[in-house]
Amino acid sequence: MAGMNTALNATNMDSRRLGKFLYWQGWRVTEIAEYVGEKEPTVHSWKKRDEWDRADTVERVGGALEARLVQLILKDGKSGGDFKEIDLLHRQLERQARIQRYQGGGTETDLNPKIANRNTAERKRKARNDYSEEQAERLMEAFRDSLFQYQHDWFMARHERTRAILKSRQIGATFYFAREALIDAMETGRNQIFLSASKSQAHLFKQYIQAFAREAADLELSGDPIVLPNGAHIYFLGTNARTAQGYHGNFYFDEFFWTFRFEELNKVASGMAMQKQYRKTYFSTPSSMAHQAYPFWTGERFNKRKAKKDRVDIDVSHAALQMGHRGEDKIWRQIVTILDAEARGCDLFDVEELRMEYSAEAFENLLMCQFVDDGASIFPLAMLQPCMVDTWDVWAEDYKPHAIRPFGDRQVWIGYDPAESGDSAGLIVAAPPAVPGGKFRVLERHQFRGMDFAAQAEFIRSITKRYWVTYIGIDATGMGSGVAQLVKQFFPNVTTFSYSPEIKTRLVLKAYDVINKGRLEFDAGWTDLAQSLMAIRKTMTASGRQYTYTASRTDEIGHADLAWALFHALQNEPLEGQTVRNTGRIVLSS
């Protein structure tokens, strides 16, 4: 007790300093004045002149440490614990001093002196994307073990200068060619170039490559492009002619039957593989016979402007190309239908179930590789292609698909359409034009299968949390009424449609006006949305008294659901478009 009194008496020799420390500990001015034996106005004067309230945390903690240290040093009869505390307090004061130097414009070395020594010793940095021979062997083994028989055909034909493959949906072409390209890059050091309808679609190949390397060989690949230690570059490009130039290597042309201006782009792409060491691979699901790539597939382009005696006959029937065949034009072609895939090892489908779910026309087109004659379609492919853009390039300024708020505080409209069977539904998130007469943008599209009404409504609710949704349009005919009722609970102003020939006509005419005037944009890789629109036909009602518009609505991919969902979203703009007079909806300037 006597020791403590001595310490306090010693500290009291500087009452002003002690008063500051006590104030920082939470003492009131009146209590401090009484304790140090000074008048209250005097303590108030110290507080004001020394700016006790303006001291930051570092200064207050330092003052407390110092006060306690003085107490202990002046204490009589120190114990072992006191000496330990003195040592600890000294170290803490040193740390406080380093913090103050750092705050005064110092570096991280002031906080941690060990940092200065981190880079003094020479270190070998591991090369980016480096891999061992053992990892390369594991990848090759995993690649070969994963092949179905028809994929083995592709592998055996990998040395062909040009391969063209017409295929069914979902049989693993993207999966296969991503792996093939990686293996070839590792073995030969050749560059690999993936061209897709859009850059977002091209990056699916990157994801497959990274996942394959990680799972099969515990190898992390990064970069865009991916650069291997042997110098091979793996590029992922959208079909923008400006960006698809100046590269050389094997190139893979994904969904080439759906790209806009195929002839122009193919000239650029072919230049990438002009050297004899490089290979060209085209693969796609079929689109329309009116597409620019169709003469390339049939050989008509090869025979064009050739003398009659120099022309060749190229059989592109399924019977001729089922097992793959190199034609007279030096192009190796193959057709792989879903039945071919099933017969040759692919056990991912129940074909009989698909036959029941698909209309005959849709089954032939999507799964049996039959081209569509879209002459009867309200929205032929030629009309849709100008709408199909590389969104990562064109929308880069204001749309960030991976952000928490992809479209910031700009408004969007939602269109939802259920299938008549209740098995499949389509949903569209569309950005309305920022200015009158501007373009709609389809930011997201989704298909639901096997989800109950509550789950679908909850998904719509999740979209309202990521976007500023100002309109939701739902087909409430039949199965859609359940979703509409649930959506109304969190979005009371939901607009519902009860289908009739008149309503369908109004929906289609509005969409036709928008698309025909070039006022719609969606990602060029979304061939399912394009197919959905191409499926819309004009037909007579059962009574034969009026026209209506129909499409198959029972497809696995929601073949028409996406189209009708889009129509519901577009309908929020009047038929004549947005004008000063006709609407009071919110309009944001860009």
ZAMARGU-4260 file (C-alpha; in steps of 0.2 Angstrom, whole numbers, plus 5000, padded with zeros to 4 digits):
<rodrens>
0) 5000/5000/5000 | 5014/5012/5004 | 5022/5008/4987 | 5007/5013/4978 | 5005/5029/4988
5) 5023/5033/4984 | 5019/5030/4965 | 5004/5041/4966 | 5013/5055/4975 | 5027/5054/4962
10) 5014/5055/4948 | 5006/5070/4957 | 5021/5080/4954 | 5014/5082/4937 | 4995/5084/4940
15) 4991/5091/4923 | 4998/5075/4915 | 4990/5064/4928 | 4973/5073/4925 | 4974/5069/4906
20) 4977/5051/4909 | 4963/5050/4921 | 4951/5059/4909 | 4956/5046/4895 | 4951/5033/4908
25) 4934/5040/4909 | 4935/5051/4924 | 4924/5067/4925 | 4933/5084/4927 | 4926/5087/4944
30) 4933/5070/4950 | 4950/5073/4942 | 4950/5091/4951 | 4946/5083/4968 | 4959/5069/4965
35) 4974/5080/4960 | 4970/5094/4972 | 4966/5107/4959 | 4952/5119/4956 | 4939/5113/4943
40) 4941/5128/4931 | 4960/5124/4931 | 4957/5106/4925 | 4944/5113/4912 | 4958/5124/4906
45) 4970/5110/4904 | 4957/5100/4894 | 4954/5114/4882 | 4973/5119/4879 | 4980/5101/4878
50) 4965/5095/4867 | 4961/5080/4877 | 4946/5076/4867 | 4955/5076/4850 | 4968/5063/4855
55) 4966/5047/4844 | 4966/5030/4850 | 4984/5027/4848 | 4989/5042/4859 | 4977/5037/4872
60) 4983/5019/4873 | 5001/5026/4873 | 4997/5038/4888 | 4989/5024/4898 | 5004/5012/4895
65) 5016/5026/4900 | 5006/5030/4916 | 5005/5012/4921 | 5024/5010/4918 | 5029/5025/4928
70) 5018/5018/4942 | 5027/5002/4942 | 5044/5009/4940 | 5042/5020/4956 | 5034/5006/4966
75) 5044/5000/4981 | 5047/4981/4983 | 5042/4975/4966 | 5037/4958/4963 | 5041/4946/4949
80) 5024/4949/4941 | 5028/4968/4942 | 5044/4965/4932 | 5035/4955/4919 | 5022/4968/4917
85) 5036/4982/4915 | 5044/4971/4901 | 5027/4969/4893 | 5023/4987/4894 | 5040/4992/4886
90) 5037/4981/4871 | 5019/4988/4869 | 5026/5006/4869 | 5039/5001/4856 | 5024/4994/4846
95) 5015/5010/4848 | 5030/5020/4842 | 5030/5010/4826 | 5012/5013/4823 | 5015/5032/4825
100) 5029/5031/4813 | 5018/5022/4800 | 5004/5034/4802 | 5016/5048/4800 | 5020/5043/4782
105) 5030/5027/4785 | 5030/5010/4777 | 5024/4993/4782 | 5042/4990/4788 | 5039/5001/4802
110) 5025/4990/4808 | 5034/4974/4805 | 5053/4975/4804 | 5054/4957/4798 | 5046/4962/4781
115) 5062/4970/4776 | 5071/4953/4776 | 5058/4944/4767 | 5064/4947/4750 | 5083/4948/4754
120) 5085/4929/4750 | 5084/4923/4732 | 5069/4913/4729 | 5063/4902/4714 | 5046/4908/4709
125) 5035/4894/4702 | 5031/4898/4683 | 5013/4902/4680 | 5002/4887/4675 | 5017/4876/4677
130) 5015/4857/4677 | 5025/4841/4679 | 5026/4827/4667 | 5016/4817/4679 | 5002/4829/4679
135) 5002/4829/4660 | 5001/4810/4659 | 4987/4811/4672 | 4977/4823/4661 | 4980/4813/4645
140) 4974/4797/4654 | 4959/4805/4661 | 4955/4813/4644 | 4956/4796/4635 | 4946/4787/4648
145) 4932/4800/4647 | 4928/4797/4628 | 4912/4790/4621 | 4914/4781/4605 | 4909/4796/4594
150) 4921/4807/4603 | 4934/4794/4599 | 4930/4798/4581 | 4934/4816/4584 | 4950/4812/4592
155) 4956/4800/4578 | 4951/4814/4566 | 4961/4828/4575 | 4974/4828/4562 | 4962/4833/4548
160) 4965/4850/4542 | 4946/4854/4543 | 4933/4845/4553 | 4914/4850/4552 | 4903/4842/4565
165) 4884/4843/4565 | 4878/4837/4582 | 4863/4835/4593 | 4861/4846/4609 | 4869/4841/4625
170) 4881/4827/4619 | 4897/4834/4626 | 4905/4843/4612 | 4910/4858/4622 | 4916/4847/4635
175) 4927/4836/4623 | 4935/4850/4613 | 4940/4860/4628 | 4949/4845/4634 | 4956/4841/4617
180) 4963/4858/4615 | 4972/4858/4632 | 4980/4841/4628 | 4986/4847/4611 | 4993/4863/4618
185) 5003/4853/4631 | 5009/4841/4619 | 5014/4852/4604 | 5015/4870/4611 | 5003/4875/4597
190) 4991/4890/4601 | 4972/4885/4603 | 4959/4898/4598 | 4940/4896/4603 | 4928/4907/4594
195) 4910/4907/4600 | 4895/4917/4596 | 4899/4928/4611 | 4914/4930/4623 | 4903/4924/4637
200) 4900/4908/4628 | 4918/4906/4624 | 4922/4907/4642 | 4913/4891/4645 | 4927/4882/4636
205) 4939/4891/4649 | 4929/4885/4663 | 4929/4867/4656 | 4948/4867/4654 | 4951/4874/4672
210) 4939/4861/4679 | 4947/4847/4670 | 4965/4852/4675 | 4960/4854/4693 | 4950/4838/4695
215) 4961/4826/4684 | 4979/4833/4689 | 4976/4845/4704 | 4983/4859/4692 | 4977/4877/4693
220) 4976/4886/4676 | 4973/4905/4676 | 4974/4919/4664 | 4965/4926/4649 | 4972/4919/4638
225) 4979/4904/4647 | 4998/4904/4644 | 5007/4887/4646 | 5026/4886/4651 | 5029/4879/4633
230) 5023/4895/4626 | 5006/4889/4620 | 4992/4902/4622 | 4974/4897/4623 | 4962/4911/4618
235) 4944/4913/4621 | 4936/4925/4608 | 4919/4931/4604 | 4914/4933/4585 | 4918/4951/4584
240) 4929/4953/4568 | 4939/4967/4576 | 4945/4955/4591 | 4946/4939/4581 | 4962/4945/4571
245) 4980/4943/4573 | 4980/4926/4581 | 4987/4910/4575 | 4984/4892/4580 | 4971/4878/4580
250) 4954/4886/4580 | 4938/4879/4586 | 4922/4888/4579 | 4908/4884/4591 | 4889/4885/4585
255) 4895/4892/4568 | 4877/4889/4561 | 4871/4903/4573 | 4884/4916/4570 | 4880/4933/4562
260) 4889/4936/4545 | 4897/4919/4544 | 4906/4922/4528 | 4915/4938/4534 | 4920/4930/4550
265) 4925/4914/4542 | 4938/4923/4531 | 4946/4930/4547 | 4945/4914/4556 | 4952/4904/4542
270) 4967/4915/4542 | 4971/4910/4560 | 4975/4892/4554 | 4983/4896/4537 | 4999/4887/4541
275) 4999/4869/4538 | 5003/4864/4556 | 4986/4871/4562 | 4969/4863/4562 | 4951/4870/4560
280) 4936/4863/4569 | 4918/4868/4566 | 4904/4861/4576 | 4886/4866/4579 | 4868/4862/4581
285) 4858/4865/4565 | 4849/4881/4562 | 4841/4887/4546 | 4845/4882/4528 | 4845/4900/4525
290) 4860/4903/4536 | 4877/4908/4527 | 4885/4893/4534 | 4874/4880/4525 | 4882/4881/4508
295) 4899/4878/4518 | 4892/4863/4525 | 4884/4856/4509 | 4899/4860/4498 | 4889/4872/4488
300) 4902/4885/4492 | 4916/4874/4487 | 4908/4872/4470 | 4903/4890/4467 | 4911/4898/4452
305) 4920/4882/4447 | 4918/4875/4430 | 4906/4861/4428 | 4920/4848/4426 | 4929/4853/4442
310) 4913/4852/4453 | 4912/4838/4466 | 4897/4829/4473 | 4897/4829/4492 | 4885/4818/4501
315) 4880/4826/4517 | 4866/4814/4522 | 4866/4806/4539 | 4870/4788/4531 | 4885/4795/4523
320) 4892/4805/4538 | 4886/4795/4553 | 4904/4788/4556 | 4913/4802/4549 | 4919/4805/4531
325) 4932/4816/4522 | 4924/4823/4507 | 4931/4828/4490 | 4933/4846/4496 | 4945/4840/4510
330) 4933/4843/4524 | 4930/4829/4537 | 4912/4829/4541 | 4901/4820/4554 | 4883/4820/4560
335) 4880/4814/4577 | 4861/4813/4582 | 4855/4809/4599 | 4852/4791/4593 | 4869/4790/4587
340) 4876/4796/4604 | 4865/4783/4613 | 4870/4769/4602 | 4889/4773/4605 | 4890/4774/4623
345) 4881/4790/4629 | 4869/4785/4643 | 4864/4802/4649 | 4847/4803/4640 | 4830/4794/4641
350) 4826/4795/4622 | 4809/4788/4623 | 4804/4801/4637 | 4811/4815/4626 | 4801/4809/4611
355) 4785/4811/4622 | 4791/4828/4628 | 4796/4835/4611 | 4785/4839/4597 | 4790/4829/4581
360) 4797/4845/4573 | 4807/4850/4588 | 4814/4832/4590 | 4820/4832/4572 | 4828/4849/4573
365) 4836/4849/4590 | 4841/4831/4593 | 4841/4823/4575 | 4851/4837/4567 | 4838/4842/4554
370) 4839/4860/4547 | 4824/4871/4549 | 4815/4879/4535 | 4810/4895/4544 | 4801/4902/4529
375) 4785/4900/4539 | 4792/4908/4555 | 4786/4925/4561 | 4804/4927/4567 | 4816/4919/4554
380) 4834/4918/4558 | 4839/4932/4546 | 4828/4944/4556 | 4835/4938/4573 | 4854/4938/4569
385) 4856/4957/4570 | 4849/4956/4587 | 4862/4943/4593 | 4877/4953/4600 | 4893/4950/4610
390) 4886/4957/4626 | 4902/4957/4636 | 4909/4969/4622 | 4893/4979/4618 | 4886/4981/4636
395) 4903/4982/4645 | 4899/5000/4651 | 4884/4998/4661 | 4880/4979/4663 | 4891/4969/4675
400) 4883/4951/4675 | 4893/4945/4690 | 4890/4960/4701 | 4878/4961/4716 | 4868/4974/4707
405) 4872/4969/4688 | 4862/4984/4681 | 4865/4996/4695 | 4849/5007/4699 | 4842/5006/4681
410) 4825/4998/4679 | 4821/4981/4672 | 4806/4972/4666 | 4802/4953/4669 | 4792/4942/4658
415) 4787/4925/4664 | 4778/4911/4654 | 4773/4893/4660 | 4772/4878/4649 | 4755/4871/4646
420) 4760/4855/4654 | 4767/4863/4670 | 4784/4855/4667 | 4793/4869/4659 | 4793/4888/4661
425) 4803/4902/4654 | 4808/4919/4662 | 4816/4934/4654 | 4824/4949/4662 | 4824/4964/4650
430) 4831/4981/4651 | 4819/4994/4643 | 4826/5007/4631 | 4834/5022/4640 | 4828/5034/4627
435) 4812/5033/4616 | 4815/5022/4601 | 4830/5014/4609 | 4834/4996/4611 | 4828/4983/4623
440) 4842/4972/4631 | 4838/4954/4637 | 4850/4953/4652 | 4845/4936/4658 | 4835/4921/4653
445) 4830/4906/4663 | 4821/4889/4660 | 4813/4880/4675 | 4809/4862/4675 | 4802/4852/4689
450) 4801/4867/4700 | 4785/4870/4710 | 4775/4886/4709 | 4783/4892/4726 | 4801/4889/4720
455) 4798/4898/4704 | 4790/4913/4713 | 4804/4913/4725 | 4816/4914/4710 | 4807/4929/4703
460) 4808/4937/4721 | 4827/4934/4721 | 4828/4944/4704 | 4819/4959/4712 | 4833/4959/4725
465) 4846/4961/4712 | 4838/4973/4700 | 4826/4987/4701 | 4811/4979/4694 | 4797/4990/4689
470) 4786/4978/4679 | 4782/4959/4679 | 4771/4951/4666 | 4764/4934/4668 | 4753/4922/4658
475) 4740/4917/4671 | 4731/4905/4660 | 4730/4888/4668 | 4746/4883/4677 | 4753/4901/4677
480) 4739/4907/4689 | 4748/4899/4704 | 4764/4908/4701 | 4755/4924/4698 | 4746/4923/4715
485) 4762/4921/4724 | 4771/4934/4715 | 4757/4947/4719 | 4761/4945/4737 | 4778/4954/4735
490) 4774/4963/4719 | 4756/4969/4720 | 4757/4977/4703 | 4760/4962/4693 | 4752/4961/4676
495) 4743/4945/4671 | 4738/4939/4653 | 4723/4928/4650 | 4727/4920/4633 | 4715/4922/4618
500) 4719/4924/4599 | 4717/4943/4601 | 4730/4943/4616 | 4742/4932/4607 | 4741/4943/4591
505) 4744/4959/4601 | 4759/4951/4610 | 4767/4944/4593 | 4764/4961/4584 | 4773/4971/4597
510) 4788/4959/4597 | 4788/4959/4578 | 4788/4978/4578 | 4803/4978/4590 | 4813/4965/4582
515) 4810/4970/4564 | 4816/4988/4568 | 4832/4981/4576 | 4827/4987/4594 | 4831/4970/4603
520) 4848/4964/4608 | 4853/4947/4617 | 4869/4937/4619 | 4874/4929/4603 | 4877/4913/4613
525) 4859/4911/4618 | 4854/4900/4603 | 4839/4893/4614 | 4831/4910/4614 | 4834/4912/4595
530) 4826/4894/4592 | 4812/4899/4603 | 4808/4914/4593 | 4810/4904/4577 | 4797/4892/4583
535) 4782/4905/4582 | 4770/4901/4568 | 4754/4909/4562 | 4740/4897/4561 | 4721/4896/4560
540) 4710/4894/4575 | 4700/4878/4577 | 4685/4887/4571 | 4694/4893/4555 | 4687/4910/4558
545) 4703/4919/4564 | 4722/4918/4564 | 4732/4915/4580 | 4750/4911/4584 | 4757/4895/4591
550) 4773/4886/4595 | 4778/4870/4603 | 4778/4873/4622 | 4783/4856/4629 | 4801/4856/4625
555) 4815/4852/4637 | 4823/4869/4634 | 4806/4878/4635 | 4806/4880/4616 | 4793/4893/4615
560) 4792/4898/4633 | 4806/4910/4632 | 4798/4918/4617 | 4782/4921/4626 | 4791/4927/4641
565) 4800/4940/4631 | 4783/4945/4623 | 4776/4948/4640 | 4791/4959/4645 | 4790/4969/4629
570) 4771/4972/4630 | 4774/4985/4644 | 4779/4997/4630 | 4764/5003/4620 | 4763/4996/4602
575) 4768/5012/4595 | 4783/5013/4606 | 4787/5025/4619 | 4782/5043/4616 | 4779/5059/4626
580) 4761/5057/4625 | 4756/5039/4628 | 4764/5033/4644 | 4768/5039/4661 | 4781/5025/4665
585) 4797/5030/4672 | 4810/5034/4659 | 4829/5035/4664 | 4841/5045/4654 | 4857/5036/4650
</rodrens>
